[in-house]
């Protein structure tokens, strides 16, 4: 199952700060970026946040789930947190401050 573009747009709208958050399509799903660094995925129309010490505030509020069969676990963020938790953007930006930037890919000739 793939994620609808409307879902990615909705999540971006809820986060605010369009200059700091973006999404990129990836195999029918989306990667969510904070300041150009991947911090979460939007898979099957659900937000999945990386499990790191910086995201520990979600531990008791979110279930853990796989982004796809065989992947590591992520925090499955329910819609009420996406729409009502004003600290979520700050948490995602904190994650972005510690994850490495994506590697640049060489262009094919």
matplotlib code that plots the C-alpha trace (Angstrom):
import matplotlib.pyplot as plt

x = [0.0, 1.3, 0.9, -1.3, 0.3, -2.5, -1.4, 2.2, 0.9, -1.3, 1.6, 3.8, 1.0, 0.6, 4.3, 4.4, 7.9, 7.9, 11.4, 12.6, 10.5, 10.1, 9.1, 10.5, 8.8, 10.4, 9.1, 5.5, 6.0, 7.7, 10.7, 10.3, 13.2, 14.0, 16.7, 17.6, 18.1, 15.8, 13.9, 10.8, 8.9, 5.3, 4.3, 0.8, -0.5, 1.1, 4.0, 6.9, 9.6, 13.1, 13.7, 16.6, 17.4, 16.1, 12.7, 12.3, 9.4, 7.3, 8.1, 5.1, 2.7, 3.3, 3.4, 6.4, 6.0, 8.0, 8.0, 8.0, 8.3, 11.8, 12.7, 13.7, 11.1, 9.9, 7.5, 4.0, 2.7, -1.1, -3.0, -3.9, -0.2, 0.4, -2.5, -2.3, 1.2, 3.0, 6.2, 6.4, 8.1, 10.7, 11.3, 11.8, 14.2, 16.2, 16.4, 17.6, 20.3, 21.9, 21.4, 23.9, 23.1, 22.2, 25.1, 25.1, 24.8, 26.9, 25.0, 24.9, 26.6]
y = [0.0, 3.4, 6.8, 9.4, 12.8, 14.4, 12.7, 13.9, 17.4, 17.3, 16.2, 19.0, 21.5, 20.4, 20.7, 24.3, 25.8, 25.0, 26.3, 23.6, 20.5, 18.7, 15.3, 13.3, 10.4, 7.1, 3.8, 4.8, 6.2, 9.4, 10.4, 13.3, 15.7, 18.3, 20.8, 18.4, 15.4, 12.3, 12.1, 10.0, 8.1, 8.4, 4.9, 3.5, 7.0, 6.9, 8.9, 6.8, 8.6, 7.3, 5.9, 7.8, 9.4, 12.7, 11.1, 9.4, 11.7, 9.6, 6.3, 6.2, 7.9, 5.9, 2.2, 0.8, -0.4, -1.4, 0.9, -2.2, -6.0, -6.6, -3.0, -1.8, -0.3, 3.3, 5.3, 5.1, 8.6, 8.8, 11.6, 13.3, 13.9, 15.1, 17.6, 18.6, 18.3, 21.6, 20.1, 17.5, 19.9, 20.7, 17.0, 16.3, 19.2, 17.9, 14.5, 16.3, 18.0, 14.6, 12.4, 12.6, 14.3, 12.0, 11.0, 12.6, 10.2, 10.3, 11.0, 8.3, 9.1]
z = [0.0, -0.8, 0.9, -0.7, -1.5, 0.5, 3.6, 3.2, 2.5, 5.6, 7.9, 6.5, 7.1, 10.7, 11.3, 10.0, 9.3, 5.5, 5.3, 7.7, 6.8, 3.5, 2.1, -0.8, -2.5, -2.0, -3.4, -3.1, 0.4, 1.6, 3.7, 6.0, 6.3, 9.0, 7.8, 4.9, 7.1, 7.2, 10.6, 9.8, 7.1, 6.0, 5.1, 4.6, 5.4, 8.9, 10.4, 11.6, 13.6, 14.2, 17.6, 19.1, 22.5, 21.0, 20.3, 23.7, 24.6, 22.2, 24.0, 26.3, 23.8, 20.6, 19.6, 17.9, 14.3, 11.3, 8.2, 6.0, 6.8, 8.2, 9.0, 12.4, 14.6, 14.6, 16.7, 15.1, 15.7, 16.0, 14.4, 17.7, 18.3, 14.7, 15.0, 18.6, 19.9, 19.3, 20.5, 17.6, 15.2, 17.9, 18.5, 14.8, 14.5, 17.5, 15.7, 12.6, 14.5, 15.4, 12.3, 9.5, 6.3, 3.4, 1.2, -2.2, -5.1, -8.1, -11.3, -13.9, -17.2]

ax = plt.figure().add_subplot(projection="3d")
ax.plot(x, y, z, "-o")
ax.set_aspect("equal")
plt.show()
